[in-house]
Amino acid sequence: MYIISNSGPKFYPVSNRYDHLMARIGTGEMLFHTIEVDQDTICFTAFDLMRQPVDKIVIHKTMP
């Protein structure tokens, strides 16, 4: 998992150089994130300024 986000109001143009690696590309969006950790689960969620979920990944640890 590779996550890039922005921490301020300044945005740069998006290049298409890595389009083949990206599931989603957004520009001009200010987001905030939550990371929830449970016993065997990590949940990372990105929200827009209206508190609507934009993206989410849940990773489950499995025991052999």
N, C-alpha and C positions, 0 to 999 in steps of 0.2 A: 504494500500500500504506500502510495506517495501522495502527500497532500501539500498543496501550495495555497496560501491564503494571504490576505492583505490586512494590515493592522492600522491603516489610516486612509485618508480621503484621496491620496494621490494614486492614479492608475496609469499604467503604461500600456501601449498597444500590444495586443496578443499576436504572437507569431504562430504560423501554422507548421513550424518545424517539427513539433512533436505530436501533431494531431493523431498519428497512428498509435500513440501510447495512451491517449487520454479517453476516458469514458465520457467526460463532460468538460466543456470549457466555457467559462463565463467571464465577462469583462464589465467593469463599471458597477459591480455589485459589492456592497459592504455586507459582510457576513459576521456572525459570531458562532462559536462552537461550544459544544458540551462533550465531555468524555465521561462516560459512566462505566465504572468497573464493578463487576460482581465476582462471585467466586470463580466462575469459569467463563466469563463473558466480558468483552470490552465493546462498548458501543460509542462510536464517534458520530455526532450529528452536526450538520451545518445548517444554520437558520438565517433567513434574511431579516431585514430590520422590522418587518411586520410580524416576526416570530413564526413565519411559515417555514417548515423544513424544506431545504433545498437539496440536500444529499445526506446519505447515511450509510455507514458500514457497521456490521456487527460481526465480531470474531469470536468464535466459540472454541475453547480448548477441549480437546478430546483426550481421554486417557487410553493408552494402548491396551 
